Amino acid sequence: MNKQILVITPRVPVPPLLKGDQKRAHEFLIKLHNDGWSVDLISFSTDVITQEQEVLLKDLCHEYHIIKQRSINIIFGVVRSMLKLLPIQNGLYYNQGVLRLINMLVHNKKYSVILFQLSRTSEYALLMKDRSVPVVIDLQDCYSLNMNLRSRYEDNFLRKVVFGLEYKLVARLEKKLVDRASKVLLVSKRDASLVDFQLKKSSIVPVLTNIKDVKVNSKRVIDDVLNLIIFGNMGYFPNYDGALWFIQNVLYALKREL
């Protein structure tokens, strides 16, 4: 079996892992490397990668390309997204040079699969010249739902309008991506069911959860005190919304019971 794969991620997937999608991509790379895959990587970064990151990338990847996100490229990409009625977030990662690089790599190598992480990088899957290579898209969650919820709960009128428009644009893009992909990955059954319901593609939407067993060595100072920690980037609305729901619907009830 040909075990060559091209992976495209919006962030450099080696430590420091500051975002959930970075950690998920990092675990993908480790798994692929350990299973004997030859990994070529394209990632985006606003910063110059460190020597430590280069060492890690050389260990995990056969070849890697870090795309510097320059202000002029971001401005051009966002304007392009607005003119083409694409999600604004996609404009942050669109670069004509990256599209040429992907086309060149696919032409010169015999990849058995191409993995795109998140919808914001997956537009390249729609623009590639060679469509013979199977494409896997790791959506992670139903991002259109995220935008829809933010629009519904937002108090600021202008932000509500922007989120509402982004919801419609993301939902339209997600449908195109699911139609294009051989497989789509999501992190929860709820998001998979939403994609299934909205896009009628249940056969290609498996769940690959982010949940991991975490062993913590801890010493409780007071025996009758229980500590609860909610992990997650609270700048990401689903995490914030979930934590708020837990506090309002569960935590106070627990405190009454205890």
Backbone as CSV, one residue per row, in Angstrom:
resi,resn,N_x,N_y,N_z,CA_x,CA_y,CA_z,C_x,C_y,C_z
1,MET,0.840,-1.202,0.000,0.000,0.000,0.000,0.874,1.251,0.000
2,ASN,0.522,2.213,-0.866,1.219,3.489,-0.899,0.806,4.305,0.320
3,LYS,1.768,4.629,1.178,1.456,5.325,2.423,2.080,6.728,2.402
4,GLN,1.667,7.500,1.413,2.069,8.898,1.322,0.831,9.776,1.506
5,ILE,0.966,10.782,2.360,-0.177,11.651,2.658,0.272,13.102,2.703
6,LEU,-0.587,13.974,2.183,-0.384,15.418,2.276,-1.365,15.953,3.308
7,VAL,-0.858,16.686,4.300,-1.683,17.234,5.378,-1.611,18.760,5.329
8,ILE,-2.775,19.411,5.327,-2.833,20.875,5.318,-3.544,21.332,6.587
9,THR,-2.866,22.126,7.427,-3.435,22.589,8.689,-3.345,24.115,8.790
10,PRO,-4.272,24.744,9.508,-4.238,26.209,9.634,-3.207,26.712,10.635
11,ARG,-2.696,25.827,11.488,-1.678,26.203,12.469,-0.582,25.140,12.489
12,VAL,0.612,25.546,12.888,1.736,24.610,12.950,1.467,23.582,14.049
13,PRO,1.378,22.292,13.701,0.916,21.287,14.657,2.019,20.651,15.511
14,VAL,2.903,21.472,16.046,3.895,20.997,17.012,3.943,21.998,18.161
15,PRO,4.389,21.564,19.353,4.412,22.467,20.511,5.174,23.758,20.229
16,PRO,4.708,24.872,20.860,3.624,24.927,21.849,2.243,24.788,21.206
17,LEU,1.411,23.905,21.795,0.079,23.625,21.266,-0.931,24.476,22.029
18,LEU,-1.264,25.637,21.473,-2.099,26.606,22.167,-3.578,26.465,21.829
19,LYS,-3.891,25.737,20.761,-5.274,25.586,20.320,-5.620,24.102,20.198
20,GLY,-6.918,23.815,20.334,-7.363,22.432,20.260,-7.083,21.781,18.918
21,ASP,-7.255,22.553,17.826,-7.007,21.973,16.506,-5.522,21.667,16.310
22,GLN,-4.641,22.463,16.957,-3.204,22.171,16.900,-2.891,20.839,17.556
23,LYS,-3.455,20.617,18.743,-3.201,19.366,19.459,-3.753,18.171,18.680
24,ARG,-4.929,18.346,18.111,-5.539,17.276,17.324,-4.657,16.935,16.125
25,ALA,-4.182,17.974,15.406,-3.311,17.744,14.247,-1.994,17.115,14.679
26,HIS,-1.478,17.541,15.835,-0.224,16.966,16.351,-0.390,15.469,16.606
27,GLU,-1.507,15.088,17.184,-1.766,13.669,17.445,-1.936,12.895,16.139
28,PHE,-2.551,13.535,15.139,-2.647,12.908,13.823,-1.251,12.610,13.269
29,LEU,-0.366,13.618,13.340,0.988,13.451,12.799,1.730,12.329,13.509
30,ILE,1.621,12.285,14.814,2.295,11.225,15.581,1.770,9.857,15.174
31,LYS,0.459,9.733,15.061,-0.159,8.448,14.674,0.280,8.038,13.275
32,LEU,0.243,8.972,12.341,0.655,8.678,10.967,2.126,8.269,10.917
33,HIS,2.964,9.010,11.636,4.406,8.707,11.674,4.654,7.319,12.256
34,ASN,3.990,7.012,13.351,4.183,5.711,14.000,3.661,4.561,13.157
35,ASP,2.675,4.840,12.302,2.117,3.799,11.431,2.848,3.689,10.102
36,GLY,3.957,4.417,9.958,4.797,4.266,8.774,4.403,5.100,7.579
37,TRP,3.599,6.149,7.796,3.211,7.016,6.691,4.303,8.049,6.424
38,SER,4.475,8.369,5.155,5.353,9.467,4.754,4.488,10.722,4.653
39,VAL,4.716,11.668,5.563,3.839,12.835,5.700,4.499,14.079,5.113
40,ASP,3.800,14.722,4.180,4.166,16.065,3.726,3.164,17.026,4.350
41,LEU,3.659,18.125,4.886,2.823,19.042,5.654,2.874,20.454,5.082
42,ILE,1.706,21.078,5.005,1.600,22.513,4.721,0.843,23.150,5.868
43,SER,1.462,24.114,6.544,0.830,24.803,7.671,1.014,26.312,7.537
44,PHE,0.151,27.043,8.216,0.190,28.500,8.189,0.643,29.028,9.545
45,SER,1.354,30.147,9.532,1.812,30.744,10.781,2.053,32.236,10.582
46,THR,1.710,33.022,11.602,2.010,34.451,11.573,3.415,34.722,12.098
47,ASP,4.007,33.724,12.741,5.340,33.878,13.325,6.342,32.960,12.634
48,VAL,7.611,33.286,12.787,8.681,32.415,12.309,8.808,31.239,13.274
49,ILE,8.858,30.021,12.757,8.935,28.867,13.641,10.309,28.808,14.306
50,THR,10.347,28.225,15.483,11.577,28.139,16.257,12.404,26.935,15.823
51,GLN,13.656,26.890,16.272,14.514,25.743,15.979,13.951,24.470,16.601
52,GLU,13.362,24.594,17.794,12.758,23.428,18.434,11.609,22.878,17.599
53,GLN,10.795,23.780,17.027,9.699,23.335,16.177,10.223,22.679,14.905
54,GLU,11.290,23.214,14.350,11.882,22.621,13.152,12.347,21.193,13.422
55,VAL,12.957,20.974,14.568,13.420,19.624,14.928,12.236,18.665,14.996
56,LEU,11.146,19.096,15.632,9.961,18.248,15.750,9.336,17.968,14.389
57,LEU,9.272,18.995,13.542,8.694,18.814,12.211,9.524,17.863,11.362
58,LYS,10.852,17.975,11.449,11.731,17.080,10.689,11.586,15.636,11.148
59,ASP,11.283,15.462,12.430,11.108,14.108,12.963,9.800,13.478,12.499
60,LEU,8.739,14.294,12.390,7.416,13.770,12.075,7.092,13.777,10.582
61,CYS,7.747,14.654,9.833,7.370,14.858,8.430,8.517,14.521,7.483
62,HIS,8.159,14.019,6.312,9.136,13.820,5.252,9.507,15.167,4.643
63,GLU,8.502,16.033,4.541,8.687,17.359,3.938,7.653,18.292,4.559
64,TYR,8.049,19.526,4.865,7.079,20.465,5.425,7.278,21.858,4.833
65,HIS,6.162,22.572,4.737,6.159,23.936,4.198,5.353,24.808,5.156
66,ILE,6.001,25.793,5.766,5.322,26.721,6.670,5.055,28.018,5.908
67,ILE,3.789,28.355,5.754,3.379,29.522,4.979,3.241,30.721,5.914
68,LYS,4.057,31.725,5.690,4.002,32.938,6.525,2.776,33.756,6.135
69,GLN,1.928,34.027,7.107,0.729,34.816,6.869,1.070,36.303,6.981
70,ARG,1.214,36.934,5.846,1.553,38.359,5.809,0.269,39.194,5.723
71,SER,0.346,40.386,6.244,-0.834,41.251,6.302,-1.438,41.478,4.917
72,ILE,-0.604,41.697,3.905,-1.103,41.971,2.560,-1.862,40.769,2.000
73,ASN,-1.368,39.541,2.294,-2.053,38.333,1.831,-3.397,38.158,2.534
74,ILE,-3.410,38.469,3.844,-4.652,38.336,4.608,-5.691,39.330,4.104
75,ILE,-5.272,40.578,3.864,-6.207,41.597,3.361,-6.761,41.177,1.999
76,PHE,-5.874,40.731,1.121,-6.311,40.287,-0.207,-7.275,39.111,-0.085
77,GLY,-6.946,38.168,0.803,-7.789,36.983,0.964,-9.167,37.323,1.499
78,VAL,-9.232,38.218,2.476,-10.522,38.611,3.048,-11.377,39.339,2.011
79,VAL,-10.770,40.249,1.252,-11.509,40.956,0.190,-12.021,39.947,-0.838
80,ARG,-11.166,38.997,-1.211,-11.566,37.958,-2.164,-12.764,37.172,-1.623
81,SER,-12.716,36.794,-0.335,-13.818,36.036,0.266,-15.116,36.835,0.217
82,MET,-15.040,38.124,0.497,-16.237,38.958,0.490,-16.818,39.067,-0.914
83,LEU,-15.942,39.212,-1.905,-16.413,39.332,-3.288,-17.007,38.026,-3.798
84,LYS,-16.462,36.897,-3.345,-16.924,35.592,-3.807,-17.977,34.985,-2.886
85,LEU,-18.411,35.759,-1.869,-19.401,35.284,-0.900,-18.943,33.988,-0.233
86,LEU,-17.700,34.018,0.231,-17.134,32.919,0.998,-16.989,33.372,2.453
87,PRO,-16.882,32.422,3.398,-16.679,32.808,4.796,-15.436,33.678,4.957
88,ILE,-15.544,34.703,5.802,-14.423,35.620,6.005,-13.195,34.876,6.502
89,GLN,-13.403,33.879,7.395,-12.272,33.150,7.960,-11.440,32.469,6.878
90,ASN,-12.064,32.086,5.779,-11.314,31.435,4.702,-10.309,32.386,4.067
91,GLY,-10.654,33.672,4.067,-9.748,34.648,3.481,-8.433,34.758,4.221
92,LEU,-8.429,34.398,5.501,-7.201,34.460,6.295,-6.175,33.438,5.827
93,TYR,-6.650,32.403,5.128,-5.761,31.296,4.765,-5.655,31.082,3.260
94,TYR,-6.330,31.935,2.477,-6.218,31.771,1.031,-4.960,32.455,0.520
95,ASN,-4.238,31.724,-0.312,-2.995,32.237,-0.895,-2.793,31.521,-2.226
96,GLN,-2.728,32.267,-3.306,-2.570,31.674,-4.625,-1.298,30.836,-4.705
97,GLY,-0.255,31.269,-3.987,0.982,30.500,-3.969,0.813,29.146,-3.311
98,VAL,-0.037,29.074,-2.300,-0.301,27.795,-1.630,-1.039,26.852,-2.580
99,LEU,-1.982,27.390,-3.338,-2.700,26.564,-4.308,-1.731,25.998,-5.342
100,ARG,-0.802,26.820,-5.821,0.209,26.327,-6.768,1.080,25.253,-6.122
101,LEU,1.434,25.449,-4.855,2.254,24.462,-4.148,1.520,23.134,-4.023
102,ILE,0.248,23.181,-3.654,-0.541,21.948,-3.536,-0.626,21.239,-4.882
103,ASN,-0.912,21.992,-5.938,-0.997,21.390,-7.274,0.331,20.761,-7.690
104,MET,1.441,21.424,-7.359,2.754,20.900,-7.710,3.050,19.606,-6.948
105,LEU,2.785,19.596,-5.641,3.051,18.409,-4.834,2.194,17.232,-5.291
106,VAL,0.928,17.498,-5.556,0.027,16.425,-5.989,0.448,15.887,-7.350
107,HIS,0.941,16.776,-8.215,1.390,16.355,-9.548,2.670,15.520,-9.476
108,ASN,3.580,15.908,-8.573,4.896,15.261,-8.536,4.944,14.019,-7.650
109,LYS,3.995,13.878,-6.740,4.034,12.766,-5.796,2.803,11.890,-5.962
110,LYS,2.881,10.711,-5.385,1.773,9.758,-5.496,1.095,9.614,-4.144
111,TYR,0.385,10.648,-3.756,-0.330,10.598,-2.482,-1.502,9.621,-2.577
112,SER,-1.698,8.880,-1.505,-2.876,8.023,-1.457,-4.064,8.745,-0.828
113,VAL,-3.789,9.863,-0.130,-4.865,10.650,0.473,-4.329,12.038,0.811
114,ILE,-5.244,13.024,0.818,-4.922,14.385,1.248,-5.858,14.735,2.393
115,LEU,-5.285,15.211,3.510,-6.070,15.559,4.686,-6.070,17.074,4.873
116,PHE,-7.260,17.665,4.860,-7.428,19.092,5.136,-8.034,19.243,6.525
117,GLN,-7.473,20.150,7.324,-8.018,20.372,8.657,-8.822,21.669,8.683
118,LEU,-10.069,21.559,9.111,-11.015,22.668,9.240,-11.442,23.215,7.870
119,SER,-12.630,23.783,7.854,-13.170,24.302,6.601,-12.351,25.463,6.073
120,ARG,-11.632,26.161,6.957,-10.889,27.356,6.536,-9.728,27.038,5.612
121,THR,-9.191,25.824,5.647,-8.148,25.424,4.690,-8.707,24.549,3.576
122,SER,-9.923,24.058,3.762,-10.442,23.039,2.843,-10.928,23.590,1.515
123,GLU,-10.988,24.920,1.380,-11.363,25.480,0.085,-10.387,25.038,-1.000
124,TYR,-9.120,24.796,-0.595,-8.135,24.331,-1.577,-8.555,23.001,-2.208
125,ALA,-9.309,22.193,-1.461,-9.786,20.919,-2.009,-10.723,21.147,-3.186
126,LEU,-11.428,22.278,-3.182,-12.356,22.607,-4.266,-11.637,23.201,-5.466
127,LEU,-10.410,23.711,-5.243,-9.696,24.443,-6.287,-8.579,23.627,-6.939
128,MET,-8.236,22.487,-6.358,-7.148,21.665,-6.892,-7.425,21.224,-8.325
129,LYS,-6.362,21.114,-9.103,-6.511,20.632,-10.481,-6.797,19.135,-10.527
130,ASP,-6.001,18.362,-9.780,-6.120,16.902,-9.793,-7.138,16.467,-8.747
131,ARG,-8.230,15.875,-9.204,-9.284,15.446,-8.281,-9.312,13.928,-8.122
132,SER,-8.252,13.271,-8.561,-8.226,11.810,-8.487,-7.791,11.297,-7.115
133,VAL,-7.106,12.152,-6.329,-6.617,11.720,-5.018,-7.736,11.870,-3.994
134,PRO,-8.030,10.816,-3.220,-9.073,10.915,-2.188,-8.770,12.027,-1.185
135,VAL,-9.814,12.733,-0.774,-9.683,13.860,0.153,-10.441,13.549,1.437
136,VAL,-9.767,13.753,2.573,-10.400,13.648,3.887,-10.400,15.047,4.493
137,ILE,-11.558,15.482,4.983,-11.676,16.802,5.588,-12.049,16.650,7.061
138,ASP,-11.188,17.157,7.920,-11.431,17.124,9.361,-12.128,18.421,9.760
139,LEU,-13.448,18.431,9.638,-14.214,19.623,10.000,-14.148,19.889,11.507
140,GLN,-14.001,18.833,12.269,-13.976,18.843,13.734,-15.358,19.096,14.314
141,ASP,-15.970,20.220,13.997,-17.346,20.439,14.435,-18.127,21.134,13.328
142,CYS,-19.427,21.221,13.546,-20.294,21.880,12.564,-20.173,23.390,12.789
143,TYR,-19.224,24.011,12.095,-18.889,25.413,12.354,-20.043,26.345,12.014
144,SER,-20.885,25.940,11.085,-22.045,26.777,10.767,-22.976,26.874,11.978
145,LEU,-23.078,25.792,12.757,-23.882,25.835,13.978,-23.286,26.834,14.960
146,ASN,-21.967,26.848,15.081,-21.289,27.795,15.950,-21.665,29.232,15.576
147,MET,-21.588,29.540,14.284,-21.914,30.888,13.824,-23.389,31.212,14.045
148,ASN,-24.247,30.230,13.849,-25.678,30.438,14.041,-25.991,30.760,15.501
149,LEU,-25.369,30.010,16.422,-25.589,30.248,17.849,-25.048,31.616,18.266
150,ARG,-23.881,31.969,17.744,-23.308,33.275,18.090,-24.210,34.405,17.609
151,SER,-24.801,34.220,16.431,-25.714,35.237,15.907,-26.962,35.356,16.785
152,ARG,-27.469,34.223,17.235,-28.702,34.234,18.030,-28.492,34.850,19.412
153,TYR,-27.318,34.620,20.001,-27.072,35.071,21.373,-26.358,36.425,21.454
154,GLU,-25.915,36.943,20.325,-25.164,38.193,20.329,-26.084,39.391,20.580
155,ASP,-25.665,40.285,21.476,-26.461,41.473,21.785,-26.149,42.634,20.837
156,ASN,-24.891,42.736,20.420,-24.506,43.821,19.527,-25.109,43.583,18.142
157,PHE,-25.864,44.560,17.630,-26.592,44.367,16.377,-25.653,44.085,15.205
158,LEU,-24.573,44.854,15.090,-23.660,44.689,13.967,-23.009,43.311,13.996
159,ARG,-22.548,42.890,15.166,-21.939,41.563,15.286,-22.963,40.472,14.999
160,LYS,-24.205,40.680,15.425,-25.264,39.703,15.148,-25.453,39.530,13.642
161,VAL,-25.440,40.641,12.911,-25.604,40.592,11.458,-24.415,39.875,10.809
162,VAL,-23.195,40.204,11.264,-21.990,39.586,10.702,-21.991,38.085,10.949
163,PHE,-22.298,37.672,12.184,-22.326,36.242,12.497,-23.428,35.527,11.720
164,GLY,-24.559,36.193,11.545,-25.653,35.590,10.787,-25.277,35.372,9.337
165,LEU,-24.591,36.344,8.740,-24.129,36.193,7.361,-23.065,35.103,7.262
166,GLU,-22.141,35.100,8.220,-21.082,34.086,8.209,-21.671,32.685,8.343
167,TYR,-22.724,32.552,9.138,-23.410,31.259,9.284,-23.887,30.744,7.930
168,LYS,-24.540,31.602,7.162,-25.066,31.176,5.862,-23.934,30.819,4.894
169,LEU,-22.854,31.597,4.931,-21.726,31.339,4.030,-20.995,30.050,4.410
170,VAL,-20.822,29.841,5.719,-20.144,28.620,6.174,-20.983,27.393,5.863
171,ALA,-22.302,27.481,6.095,-23.182,26.345,5.822,-23.128,25.956,4.340
172,ARG,-23.095,26.960,3.471,-23.013,26.674,2.035,-21.675,26.020,1.680
173,LEU,-20.593,26.522,2.295,-19.274,25.933,2.034,-19.194,24.513,2.569
174,GLU,-19.730,24.262,3.755,-19.700,22.916,4.335,-20.373,21.904,3.411
175,LYS,-21.466,22.296,2.789,-22.144,21.384,1.860,-21.235,21.042,0.681
176,LYS,-20.556,22.046,0.137,-19.648,21.802,-0.983,-18.494,20.891,-0.561
177,LEU,-17.992,21.102,0.648,-16.857,20.303,1.131,-17.252,18.849,1.344
178,VAL,-18.434,18.635,1.912,-18.899,17.271,2.141,-19.139,16.560,0.817
179,ASP,-19.660,17.288,-0.162,-19.850,16.705,-1.494,-18.513,16.349,-2.139
180,ARG,-17.482,17.132,-1.844,-16.153,16.922,-2.443,-15.380,15.803,-1.778
181,ALA,-15.542,15.629,-0.475,-14.670,14.747,0.302,-15.052,13.274,0.177
182,SER,-14.022,12.424,0.322,-14.268,10.992,0.441,-14.717,10.651,1.856
183,LYS,-14.137,11.349,2.832,-14.520,11.185,4.231,-14.504,12.550,4.911
184,VAL,-15.402,12.730,5.872,-15.438,13.927,6.693,-15.375,13.492,8.149
185,LEU,-14.521,14.143,8.941,-14.364,13.803,10.349,-14.975,14.887,11.222
186,LEU,-15.659,14.468,12.287,-16.187,15.401,13.277,-15.895,14.846,14.670
187,VAL,-16.013,15.708,15.683,-15.582,15.297,17.019,-16.711,14.776,17.895
188,SER,-17.962,14.956,17.474,-19.061,14.518,18.333,-20.214,13.989,17.494
189,LYS,-21.015,13.139,18.120,-22.179,12.573,17.439,-23.200,13.664,17.118
190,ARG,-23.284,14.689,17.985,-24.228,15.766,17.732,-23.888,16.495,16.444
191,ASP,-22.603,16.838,16.285,-22.197,17.549,15.078,-22.335,16.662,13.850
192,ALA,-22.023,15.371,14.009,-22.184,14.440,12.889,-23.648,14.328,12.479
193,SER,-24.541,14.304,13.468,-25.969,14.208,13.150,-26.462,15.475,12.467
194,LEU,-25.903,16.628,12.852,-26.287,17.880,12.200,-25.831,17.904,10.748
195,VAL,-24.596,17.460,10.518,-24.108,17.394,9.142,-24.923,16.389,8.352
196,ASP,-25.259,15.260,8.986,-26.084,14.241,8.345,-27.438,14.825,7.963
197,PHE,-28.068,15.535,8.896,-29.406,16.088,8.657,-29.395,17.169,7.589
198,GLN,-28.395,18.044,7.658,-28.357,19.184,6.755,-27.867,18.802,5.359
199,LEU,-26.903,17.868,5.303,-26.222,17.631,4.041,-26.490,16.265,3.435
200,LYS,-27.212,15.399,4.181,-27.608,14.083,3.670,-26.403,13.246,3.238
201,LYS,-25.370,13.225,4.068,-24.158,12.478,3.730,-23.722,11.620,4.914
202,SER,-24.658,10.936,5.554,-24.347,10.214,6.785,-23.289,9.136,6.577
203,SER,-23.211,8.587,5.373,-22.287,7.479,5.138,-20.828,7.915,5.149
204,ILE,-20.567,9.221,5.071,-19.166,9.638,5.033,-18.816,10.577,6.191
205,VAL,-19.579,10.481,7.285,-19.335,11.374,8.408,-19.052,10.561,9.678
206,PRO,-17.847,10.035,9.837,-17.510,9.329,11.071,-17.128,10.301,12.183
207,VAL,-17.223,9.820,13.419,-16.871,10.630,14.584,-15.498,10.213,15.089
208,LEU,-14.615,11.182,15.218,-13.277,10.950,15.769,-13.102,11.944,16.902
209,THR,-13.403,11.500,18.112,-13.517,12.393,19.254,-12.175,12.970,19.682
210,ASN,-12.245,14.125,20.342,-11.064,14.742,20.945,-10.868,14.310,22.392
211,ILE,-11.811,13.552,22.943,-11.769,13.209,24.362,-10.629,12.239,24.629
212,LYS,-9.841,12.551,25.634,-8.715,11.711,26.015,-8.762,11.452,27.515
213,ASP,-8.279,10.265,27.921,-8.130,9.990,29.351,-6.948,10.783,29.879
214,VAL,-7.184,11.514,30.944,-6.128,12.336,31.538,-5.899,11.863,32.969
215,LYS,-4.677,11.452,33.264,-4.322,11.038,34.608,-3.606,12.191,35.301
216,VAL,-4.149,12.596,36.424,-3.584,13.719,37.163,-3.209,13.246,38.561
217,ASN,-1.966,13.459,38.940,-1.536,13.168,40.297,-1.815,14.394,41.156
218,SER,-2.773,14.269,42.040,-3.151,15.425,42.843,-3.333,15.023,44.296
219,LYS,-3.160,15.953,45.169,-3.352,15.747,46.600,-4.387,16.738,47.089
220,ARG,-5.481,16.209,47.588,-6.542,17.072,48.074,-6.180,17.596,49.450
221,VAL,-6.184,18.903,49.565,-5.817,19.533,50.829,-6.921,19.337,51.863
222,ILE,-8.164,19.484,51.429,-9.311,19.300,52.317,-10.119,18.122,51.791
223,ASP,-10.346,17.124,52.615,-10.954,15.877,52.162,-12.361,16.049,51.616
224,ASP,-13.127,17.008,52.130,-14.521,17.134,51.692,-14.706,18.181,50.598
225,VAL,-13.605,18.585,49.958,-13.685,19.555,48.858,-13.376,18.852,47.535
226,LEU,-14.283,18.994,46.578,-14.081,18.437,45.240,-13.742,19.567,44.278
227,ASN,-12.735,19.348,43.478,-12.319,20.365,42.508,-12.811,19.999,41.117
228,LEU,-13.367,20.959,40.420,-13.864,20.747,39.063,-13.183,21.732,38.133
229,ILE,-12.604,21.212,37.054,-11.936,22.062,36.073,-12.574,21.836,34.710
230,ILE,-12.950,22.922,34.051,-13.464,22.833,32.681,-12.342,23.258,31.745
231,PHE,-11.863,22.298,30.951,-10.772,22.581,30.015,-11.338,23.114,28.706
232,GLY,-10.585,23.973,28.060,-10.992,24.433,26.736,-10.680,25.905,26.537
233,ASN,-10.574,26.293,25.292,-10.343,27.685,24.931,-11.664,28.442,25.055
234,MET,-11.771,29.300,26.069,-13.024,30.006,26.293,-13.240,31.163,25.316
235,GLY,-12.288,31.383,24.430,-12.503,32.318,23.339,-13.269,31.684,22.192
236,TYR,-13.470,30.360,22.281,-14.202,29.625,21.244,-15.624,29.430,21.742
237,PHE,-16.608,29.918,21.006,-17.969,30.033,21.513,-18.567,28.719,22.011
238,PRO,-18.435,27.582,21.310,-19.017,26.346,21.838,-18.480,25.977,23.223
239,ASN,-17.191,26.224,23.478,-16.637,25.948,24.798,-17.238,26.885,25.847
240,TYR,-17.314,28.165,25.503,-17.903,29.157,26.406,-19.372,28.842,26.672
241,ASP,-20.103,28.526,25.619,-21.526,28.228,25.744,-21.743,26.979,26.594
242,GLY,-20.890,25.962,26.389,-21.012,24.738,27.166,-20.710,24.959,28.641
243,ALA,-19.670,25.761,28.941,-19.321,26.051,30.328,-20.440,26.853,31.001
244,LEU,-21.003,27.816,30.266,-22.090,28.627,30.806,-23.317,27.760,31.083
245,TRP,-23.638,26.854,30.149,-24.772,25.953,30.348,-24.558,25.079,31.581
246,PHE,-23.334,24.568,31.769,-23.039,23.712,32.913,-23.228,24.480,34.225
247,ILE,-22.749,25.709,34.260,-22.871,26.518,35.475,-24.342,26.788,35.794
248,GLN,-25.117,27.137,34.765,-26.506,27.517,34.981,-27.425,26.336,35.261
249,ASN,-27.107,25.171,34.670,-28.035,24.039,34.738,-27.572,22.890,35.623
250,VAL,-26.278,22.837,35.923,-25.763,21.691,36.666,-25.078,22.104,37.969
251,LEU,-24.183,23.071,37.883,-23.347,23.400,39.037,-24.168,23.813,40.252
252,TYR,-25.140,24.718,40.067,-25.941,25.170,41.199,-26.758,24.025,41.783
253,ALA,-27.252,23.131,40.904,-28.001,21.959,41.411,-27.084,21.043,42.213
254,LEU,-25.855,20.885,41.770,-24.881,20.064,42.513,-24.603,20.671,43.873
255,LYS,-24.434,21.993,43.902,-24.130,22.655,45.170,-25.290,22.497,46.157
256,ARG,-26.529,22.519,45.634,-27.672,22.309,46.517,-27.697,20.901,47.069
257,GLU,-27.343,19.925,46.211,-27.345,18.528,46.646,-26.253,18.253,47.655
258,LEU,-25.093,18.927,47.482,-23.945,18.691,48.351,-24.027,19.541,49.625
